[in-house]
Amino acid sequence: MNKNNKSNKKHIITLIDHGIGYCTNNVIEINRILLEYPDLFEEILEHELEHFKGSSLMNDIKTDFLPNKYSFNFKRNLQWFFFHLKHPIFSLQTLRPVWHNKGALNYNGSVILSYLFFILIFLIMKYYF
């Protein structure tokens, strides 16, 4: 994600028809379907705003992989589970490492890092076990 000094900018929230939520520059994109799920919408908005607290890949990794206040909330996790069952295409689209949107090429560093990690684990298992 391209995040140059985002913390000093006002954030624009736009509704999209793909994926779940993304942030690039000063824009937060959230799937309009989440308006039907106010609790989940709020969680995604808070999550994307966390990305603006730093401008490094390390901040993105912390935001995407470390537990947050919703991580161990059974009710919220159950809501997400049923959301993913009802809207699987949006969940799968979130796993894209690179995508083209509005004339720009966007990437998700955390997803790319996850894929590289899984490839590394696969290679280690294949050649050493």
PyRosetta script that sets phi, psi and omega in degrees:
from pyrosetta import init, pose_from_sequence

init()
pose = pose_from_sequence("MNKNNKSNKKHIITLIDHGIGYCTNNVIEINRILLEYPDLFEEILEHELEHFKGSSLMNDIKTDFLPNKYSFNFKRNLQWFFFHLKHPIFSLQTLRPVWHNKGALNYNGSVILSYLFFILIFLIMKYYF")
pose.set_psi(1, 141.5)
pose.set_omega(1, -180.0)
pose.set_phi(2, -88.6)
pose.set_psi(2, 109.4)
pose.set_omega(2, -175.7)
pose.set_phi(3, -130.4)
pose.set_psi(3, 82.2)
pose.set_omega(3, 180.0)
pose.set_phi(4, -95.4)
pose.set_psi(4, 104.9)
pose.set_omega(4, 175.5)
pose.set_phi(5, 53.1)
pose.set_psi(5, 45.3)
pose.set_omega(5, -173.8)
pose.set_phi(6, -68.4)
pose.set_psi(6, -25.7)
pose.set_omega(6, -173.4)
pose.set_phi(7, -63.8)
pose.set_psi(7, -20.1)
pose.set_omega(7, -179.0)
pose.set_phi(8, -92.0)
pose.set_psi(8, -1.2)
pose.set_omega(8, -176.0)
pose.set_phi(9, -103.4)
pose.set_psi(9, 154.9)
pose.set_omega(9, 170.3)
pose.set_phi(10, -78.3)
pose.set_psi(10, 146.4)
pose.set_omega(10, -175.5)
pose.set_phi(11, -98.7)
pose.set_psi(11, 136.9)
pose.set_omega(11, 177.3)
pose.set_phi(12, -104.2)
pose.set_psi(12, 129.2)
pose.set_omega(12, 177.9)
pose.set_phi(13, -105.4)
pose.set_psi(13, 123.8)
pose.set_omega(13, 177.1)
pose.set_phi(14, -121.5)
pose.set_psi(14, 149.5)
pose.set_omega(14, 178.1)
pose.set_phi(15, -95.6)
pose.set_psi(15, 136.7)
pose.set_omega(15, -177.2)
pose.set_phi(16, -124.5)
pose.set_psi(16, 169.7)
pose.set_omega(16, -179.1)
pose.set_phi(17, -114.1)
pose.set_psi(17, 21.7)
pose.set_omega(17, -179.7)
pose.set_phi(18, -145.4)
pose.set_psi(18, 157.4)
pose.set_omega(18, 177.6)
pose.set_phi(19, 60.9)
pose.set_psi(19, -159.5)
pose.set_omega(19, 179.3)
pose.set_phi(20, -118.4)
pose.set_psi(20, -56.0)
pose.set_omega(20, 178.7)
pose.set_phi(21, -163.7)
pose.set_psi(21, 143.3)
pose.set_omega(21, -179.4)
pose.set_phi(22, -145.1)
pose.set_psi(22, 161.1)
pose.set_omega(22, 169.8)
pose.set_phi(23, -137.8)
pose.set_psi(23, 137.8)
pose.set_omega(23, 175.4)
pose.set_phi(24, -143.1)
pose.set_psi(24, 137.6)
pose.set_omega(24, -175.9)
pose.set_phi(25, 48.4)
pose.set_psi(25, -119.8)
pose.set_omega(25, -179.7)
pose.set_phi(26, -107.4)
pose.set_psi(26, 19.2)
pose.set_omega(26, -177.1)
pose.set_phi(27, -110.7)
pose.set_psi(27, 130.8)
pose.set_omega(27, 172.3)
pose.set_phi(28, -108.3)
pose.set_psi(28, 124.3)
pose.set_omega(28, 178.3)
pose.set_phi(29, -109.2)
pose.set_psi(29, 128.0)
pose.set_omega(29, 179.8)
pose.set_phi(30, -131.3)
pose.set_psi(30, 136.7)
pose.set_omega(30, -179.5)
pose.set_phi(31, -62.2)
pose.set_psi(31, 132.2)
pose.set_omega(31, -177.1)
pose.set_phi(32, -63.0)
pose.set_psi(32, -23.8)
pose.set_omega(32, 177.1)
pose.set_phi(33, -59.3)
pose.set_psi(33, -30.1)
pose.set_omega(33, -178.7)
pose.set_phi(34, -67.6)
pose.set_psi(34, -14.2)
pose.set_omega(34, 174.6)
pose.set_phi(35, -63.4)
pose.set_psi(35, -24.5)
pose.set_omega(35, 177.3)
pose.set_phi(36, -77.9)
pose.set_psi(36, -9.7)
pose.set_omega(36, -179.1)
pose.set_phi(37, -127.7)
pose.set_psi(37, 78.6)
pose.set_omega(37, -172.5)
pose.set_phi(38, -56.0)
pose.set_psi(38, -37.6)
pose.set_omega(38, 180.0)
pose.set_phi(39, -65.5)
pose.set_psi(39, -42.4)
pose.set_omega(39, -179.9)
pose.set_phi(40, -70.1)
pose.set_psi(40, -38.0)
pose.set_omega(40, 176.9)
pose.set_phi(41, -58.7)
pose.set_psi(41, -46.5)
pose.set_omega(41, -180.0)
pose.set_phi(42, -60.9)
pose.set_psi(42, -41.8)
pose.set_omega(42, -179.6)
pose.set_phi(43, -64.2)
pose.set_psi(43, -44.2)
pose.set_omega(43, 179.2)
pose.set_phi(44, -64.3)
pose.set_psi(44, -42.4)
pose.set_omega(44, 179.0)
pose.set_phi(45, -60.7)
pose.set_psi(45, -45.9)
pose.set_omega(45, 177.9)
pose.set_phi(46, -60.8)
pose.set_psi(46, -42.1)
pose.set_omega(46, 179.9)
pose.set_phi(47, -61.9)
pose.set_psi(47, -47.6)
pose.set_omega(47, -178.8)
pose.set_phi(48, -66.0)
pose.set_psi(48, -35.2)
pose.set_omega(48, 177.1)
pose.set_phi(49, -64.8)
pose.set_psi(49, -31.9)
pose.set_omega(49, 176.7)
pose.set_phi(50, -59.8)
pose.set_psi(50, -34.1)
pose.set_omega(50, 179.0)
pose.set_phi(51, -61.9)
pose.set_psi(51, -26.5)
pose.set_omega(51, -178.4)
pose.set_phi(52, -80.5)
pose.set_psi(52, -7.2)
pose.set_omega(52, -179.1)
pose.set_phi(53, -77.0)
pose.set_psi(53, -8.3)
pose.set_omega(53, 177.4)
pose.set_phi(54, -152.5)
pose.set_psi(54, 163.9)
pose.set_omega(54, -176.7)
pose.set_phi(55, -118.3)
pose.set_psi(55, 21.9)
pose.set_omega(55, -176.3)
pose.set_phi(56, -116.8)
pose.set_psi(56, 161.9)
pose.set_omega(56, 175.1)
pose.set_phi(57, -62.7)
pose.set_psi(57, -33.8)
pose.set_omega(57, 179.8)
pose.set_phi(58, -62.1)
pose.set_psi(58, -40.0)
pose.set_omega(58, 176.5)
pose.set_phi(59, -63.0)
pose.set_psi(59, -40.6)
pose.set_omega(59, 177.8)
pose.set_phi(60, -62.6)
pose.set_psi(60, -41.6)
pose.set_omega(60, 180.0)
pose.set_phi(61, -63.8)
pose.set_psi(61, -45.2)
pose.set_omega(61, 178.1)
pose.set_phi(62, -60.7)
pose.set_psi(62, -44.7)
pose.set_omega(62, -178.6)
pose.set_phi(63, -64.2)
pose.set_psi(63, -40.0)
pose.set_omega(63, -174.7)
pose.set_phi(64, -84.5)
pose.set_psi(64, -27.0)
pose.set_omega(64, -172.1)
pose.set_phi(65, -113.4)
pose.set_psi(65, -22.7)
pose.set_omega(65, 179.7)
pose.set_phi(66, -84.6)
pose.set_psi(66, 149.3)
pose.set_omega(66, -179.8)
pose.set_phi(67, -60.5)
pose.set_psi(67, 148.4)
pose.set_omega(67, 173.7)
pose.set_phi(68, -123.0)
pose.set_psi(68, -172.5)
pose.set_omega(68, -174.7)
pose.set_phi(69, -67.0)
pose.set_psi(69, -13.9)
pose.set_omega(69, 179.4)
pose.set_phi(70, -99.1)
pose.set_psi(70, -8.3)
pose.set_omega(70, -171.5)
pose.set_phi(71, -57.5)
pose.set_psi(71, -38.6)
pose.set_omega(71, -175.4)
pose.set_phi(72, -111.1)
pose.set_psi(72, 23.6)
pose.set_omega(72, 178.3)
pose.set_phi(73, -91.5)
pose.set_psi(73, 104.2)
pose.set_omega(73, -174.4)
pose.set_phi(74, -59.1)
pose.set_psi(74, -44.4)
pose.set_omega(74, -178.7)
pose.set_phi(75, -60.6)
pose.set_psi(75, -44.6)
pose.set_omega(75, -178.8)
pose.set_phi(76, -67.1)
pose.set_psi(76, -41.4)
pose.set_omega(76, 178.3)
pose.set_phi(77, -64.2)
pose.set_psi(77, -34.7)
pose.set_omega(77, 175.9)
pose.set_phi(78, -66.4)
pose.set_psi(78, -40.5)
pose.set_omega(78, 176.1)
pose.set_phi(79, -60.0)
pose.set_psi(79, -44.6)
pose.set_omega(79, 178.3)
pose.set_phi(80, -63.1)
pose.set_psi(80, -41.5)
pose.set_omega(80, 179.9)
pose.set_phi(81, -56.9)
pose.set_psi(81, -49.0)
pose.set_omega(81, -179.4)
pose.set_phi(82, -70.1)
pose.set_psi(82, -32.6)
pose.set_omega(82, 174.9)
pose.set_phi(83, -61.5)
pose.set_psi(83, -46.3)
pose.set_omega(83, -179.2)
pose.set_phi(84, -64.9)
pose.set_psi(84, -35.3)
pose.set_omega(84, 176.4)
pose.set_phi(85, -66.7)
pose.set_psi(85, -39.4)
pose.set_omega(85, -177.3)
pose.set_phi(86, -77.6)
pose.set_psi(86, -32.0)
pose.set_omega(86, -176.3)
pose.set_phi(87, -128.7)
pose.set_psi(87, 62.7)
pose.set_omega(87, -174.9)
pose.set_phi(88, -64.0)
pose.set_psi(88, -30.9)
pose.set_omega(88, -177.2)
pose.set_phi(89, -63.1)
pose.set_psi(89, -37.9)
pose.set_omega(89, 179.6)
pose.set_phi(90, -66.2)
pose.set_psi(90, -38.9)
pose.set_omega(90, 178.9)
pose.set_phi(91, -64.8)
pose.set_psi(91, -42.7)
pose.set_omega(91, 179.7)
pose.set_phi(92, -67.4)
pose.set_psi(92, -37.1)
pose.set_omega(92, 179.2)
pose.set_phi(93, -63.9)
pose.set_psi(93, -27.5)
pose.set_omega(93, 179.0)
pose.set_phi(94, -67.1)
pose.set_psi(94, -20.8)
pose.set_omega(94, -179.1)
pose.set_phi(95, -84.6)
pose.set_psi(95, 2.5)
pose.set_omega(95, 178.2)
pose.set_phi(96, -71.5)
pose.set_psi(96, 128.8)
pose.set_omega(96, 177.9)
pose.set_phi(97, -77.4)
pose.set_psi(97, -29.8)
pose.set_omega(97, -177.7)
pose.set_phi(98, -139.0)
pose.set_psi(98, 140.7)
pose.set_omega(98, 176.8)
pose.set_phi(99, -151.6)
pose.set_psi(99, 159.4)
pose.set_omega(99, 180.0)
pose.set_phi(100, -107.7)
pose.set_psi(100, 127.8)
pose.set_omega(100, -178.1)
pose.set_phi(101, -148.7)
pose.set_psi(101, 126.3)
pose.set_omega(101, 176.6)
pose.set_phi(102, 53.4)
pose.set_psi(102, 43.8)
pose.set_omega(102, 176.2)
pose.set_phi(103, 77.8)
pose.set_psi(103, 6.6)
pose.set_omega(103, -179.0)
pose.set_phi(104, -124.0)
pose.set_psi(104, 147.6)
pose.set_omega(104, 175.3)
pose.set_phi(105, -93.1)
pose.set_psi(105, 121.0)
pose.set_omega(105, -178.9)
pose.set_phi(106, -112.2)
pose.set_psi(106, 154.8)
pose.set_omega(106, 176.5)
pose.set_phi(107, -142.3)
pose.set_psi(107, 155.4)
pose.set_omega(107, 177.7)
pose.set_phi(108, -116.5)
pose.set_psi(108, 104.5)
pose.set_omega(108, -176.5)
pose.set_phi(109, -59.5)
pose.set_psi(109, -36.3)
pose.set_omega(109, -179.9)
pose.set_phi(110, -66.2)
pose.set_psi(110, -39.5)
pose.set_omega(110, 178.8)
pose.set_phi(111, -68.6)
pose.set_psi(111, -42.6)
pose.set_omega(111, 178.2)
pose.set_phi(112, -59.7)
pose.set_psi(112, -45.8)
pose.set_omega(112, 178.6)
pose.set_phi(113, -61.8)
pose.set_psi(113, -40.1)
pose.set_omega(113, 177.9)
pose.set_phi(114, -61.2)
pose.set_psi(114, -46.1)
pose.set_omega(114, 179.3)
pose.set_phi(115, -62.1)
pose.set_psi(115, -43.0)
pose.set_omega(115, 178.4)
pose.set_phi(116, -62.6)
pose.set_psi(116, -39.3)
pose.set_omega(116, 177.9)
pose.set_phi(117, -62.3)
pose.set_psi(117, -45.8)
pose.set_omega(117, -179.5)
pose.set_phi(118, -66.4)
pose.set_psi(118, -36.7)
pose.set_omega(118, 176.4)
pose.set_phi(119, -64.5)
pose.set_psi(119, -43.5)
pose.set_omega(119, 178.2)
pose.set_phi(120, -60.6)
pose.set_psi(120, -46.3)
pose.set_omega(120, 178.6)
pose.set_phi(121, -61.1)
pose.set_psi(121, -43.8)
pose.set_omega(121, 178.6)
pose.set_phi(122, -59.8)
pose.set_psi(122, -45.6)
pose.set_omega(122, -179.5)
pose.set_phi(123, -64.9)
pose.set_psi(123, -40.4)
pose.set_omega(123, 177.9)
pose.set_phi(124, -62.9)
pose.set_psi(124, -44.7)
pose.set_omega(124, -179.9)
pose.set_phi(125, -66.1)
pose.set_psi(125, -38.9)
pose.set_omega(125, -177.7)
pose.set_phi(126, -66.9)
pose.set_psi(126, -43.0)
pose.set_omega(126, -172.8)
pose.set_phi(127, -95.5)
pose.set_psi(127, -16.2)
pose.set_omega(127, -176.3)
pose.set_phi(128, -116.7)
pose.set_psi(128, -6.9)
pose.set_omega(128, -179.0)
pose.set_phi(129, -124.8)
pose.dump_pdb("model.pdb")
